[in-house]
Amino acid sequence: MAVTVPVAAVPARHVRGRLALARGLARAGRGETRAARAELDSLSAIAAEVPEEMIIILNPAPALLGLAVEVLEGQIALAEKRFDAAVAHLREAVRMEDGLTYD
């Protein structure tokens, strides 16, 4: 099943970031690492442009999107069988997640 919604067509930046994450994870899971890296590039660009004052639930959007970047980097590395890099990215994601605010 093809994903047909272009990331650029979604109006809210943080939603575009989450869409790029979902598509990247799906592509990495299918071993399509080149396509997953394209989604990672989109996600990284979106994360860099989201203002710090944008809050999603209780956390700054850049923190959440930065976490998403680490998760996707880790999953791509795992798909490429670069296990040390995968573990490093996923550990960083855990560290970042531990710093989030929960209610």
N, C-alpha and C positions, 0 to 999 in steps of 0.2 A: 504494500500500500504506500503510495507516494504522499509526501507532505506537500500540500499545494499552496499554503498561505505564505507569501513572501514576507520576510521579516520587516522590510521597509514599509509594508502596507499597514502595519499596526501602529496606531497613533501614539500611545503612551510608551516612553522610552523604557521604563522598567518592565513593562509587559513584553516589549520587543526583546529585551534581554532574557526574560524567562522562556520565551519562545525559542530563541537561539540556543539556550541551554538544553531544552527538551529535544530539539532537533539534533543537536550535537551528541547528546547522550544516546539517542536512538541510532545515529549513524556510527558512533564508536562501537556500540553493542553489536552492530552488524558487520564490524570490521572495515567499514568505509572511512578510514582514518583521514584521507584527503578531504572528504566532504565534512567530516567532524571538525577538522582544523579550520575550514572556512567558517563554520558556525562559531568556533572559538574566536576567530578574528572579529566577527561581528559582535559577539558578546563582550570582548575586551574593549572594543571601540565604544560600545554603549556604556559600559561601566565607567570609562574615562570621562564621558560627557555628562553623566547624571550629577546634578548638584548635591553637595553634601547635606543641604537642608531638606532634601526630599526624604520623607520618612515613610516607610512601608511597615504598617502595624506599629512596632515600637523601635525599629532600627533604621539607621540611615541607608538609603538605597545603595550608595556606593559600597557599603560594607557587605550587603547581601549579594550584590552582583560580583564583588571581588571574591566572595566565597564560592559563588557559582563558577567563576573562572578556574579556581583551584580544583574544584570537583571535576570539571570537564577536562582540564589538563591531566588529572589523574586517570580518568577513564580512557582517554586517548592513549596515554602511556601504557596502560594495562593492555589495551587492544594491540598495541605494537610490541607487546612482550618486553617492555622496558620496566621491569618490576621495581627496581630501586627508585626510579623517577616517579612511578605510580604511587609508591608508598610515601615518598617525600611530599608529593602534592596533596595526597589525601590526609596525611598528618597535619599539614598546614591548614587544610580545610577544617579539620576537627578543632585545631587551635582557634581558628577564626570563629567557628560556631560556638565554642565555649565562651567567647567574648560577647555574644549577642545578648540582648535583653529579652527576657521572657516574662509573661505575667502570670 
